[in-house]
Amino acid sequence: MPRICIPAFGVLLTAVTALAEEPLSLAVLIAEALEHNPEILRASQTWEAAKTKPPQENALPDPMLQVGFERNPVLVREFIGGHQLTEPGMLERMNMLSIGLAQEFPYPGKRRLRGQIAEKNAAGAGAELRAVQRSLEAQLKLAYYDLAYSYQALEVVNSTHRVLADFEATTRARYRVGEGTQQEVLKAQVELSVLIQRRLVFENEREAASTQLNGLLNRPPEASLGRPDTLPPPRPLPSLETLFSLARDHNPLLQRRQREVEAAQLQVALMKKEYRPDFNLSAGWKTDGSLDDYFQVMVETQLPLQRQRRQYGVQEALAQLEAARQTRSAAEQLLLALVRTLSSQATASSRLVELYTSALIPQARFALEAALAGYRVGKVELLMLLDNARALLEDELMTQDQLATHHRALAQLEEAVGASLEP
């Protein structure tokens, strides 16, 4: 009778025969994505544009150059020795040239407030860029972990397929010598067909994860990637209070909301300054061609009589400030709830991995070995043997699934808190 070999637990979790592919480094992928992803480039240019706004808002308006030319008729009557030399009503044309400069000066403090508002908006654009970077990094990790899971799942299925292939060969051998039935052979073959179907499912998942990764990297969908690293064991998380503190201090979207609140506060102060008038200073020189050239200096100011319009402007700014505060408060509450959920998910999946690796898988393996021993001496039916093999397969797959789930939750948690959770 052919001898049936059951791979050890460590062999089932890892590849018996590894695929000949180049290793795929997650750190290299993240660096490439941050450099080439279109969304990153768009957010980066938006930030660069926002940084140019404060100097513009701080600058004075351009001065105005004033050039004028006048030609006025003047009534001329000339008398010499008591005699009128020109006819009454004779008109003479007088030319006059004027040159001047005018500069508008906003009320003190207005330009400073406008510049500070622009600085807050630029800081918000910087926070938006960091949010896009964190989001891209998280999406890349999720796709990477999906790809790693599909590889590990395929290895488990392939290992189990080899075990069941030995079972099927044994049942055929037993059937040929009259110790088994044709039904047992068919059952073993059905199990092999089910494994082939599951292999196709995981291969499709591998292709989908590869396509998603290529999209995030701005590569063609069919570009070759290589084999991801084996996922490391689960790692402990900081306390929930620490995660909350990290999220409040480092989450880029929350920082953007805070910059919006600060910009709204400055806008209220600016609208209150609108009750104060702006000034216009002008200076000019005029000449009519004679020696009587003269200079002129003029100061103009607004008369802020439309106080009701300004009052409405202040009320609008106050309403926008309150809306910004409520938006930030809502964002913080949603963020803390998300952190709690992801922390619980990561912790639960870590515990499940520990449960499967320390208890369930050893028990399933022992049950399969016992069933195999009983099958060899005719005390256990093939159906029980197949059930035990299927149970071990499901436990192996669940271990890999929960391991990937743990790392997915960590990736999303790092995006939420805005900081790395590496030990």
HELIX and SHEET records of a PDB file:
HELIX    1   1 PHE A    9  LEU A   13  1                                   5    
HELIX    2   2 LEU A   26  HIS A   36  1                                  11    
HELIX    3   3 PRO A   38  LYS A   51  1                                  14    
HELIX    4   4 LYS A   53  ASN A   58  1                                   6    
HELIX    5   5 LYS A  110  ARG A  176  1                                  67    
HELIX    6   6 GLN A  182  LEU A  216  1                                  35    
HELIX    7   7 LEU A  240  HIS A  250  1                                  11    
HELIX    8   8 PRO A  252  LYS A  273  1                                  22    
HELIX    9   9 ARG A  307  LEU A  355  1                                  49    
HELIX   10  10 TYR A  356  LEU A  360  3                                   5    
HELIX   11  11 ILE A  361  ARG A  376  1                                  16    
HELIX   12  12 LEU A  382  VAL A  417  1                                  36    
SHEET    1   A 2 PRO A  23  LEU A  24  0                                        
SHEET    2   A 2 ARG A 227  PRO A 228  1                                        
SHEET    1   B 4 MET A  64  LEU A  75  0                                        
SHEET    2   B 4 LEU A  91  PHE A 105 -1                                        
SHEET    3   B 4 PHE A 279  THR A 287 -1                                        
SHEET    4   B 4 TYR A 294  THR A 301 -1                                        
SHEET    1   C 2 PHE A  79  ILE A  80  0                                        
SHEET    2   C 2 HIS A  83  GLN A  84 -1                                        
END                                                                             
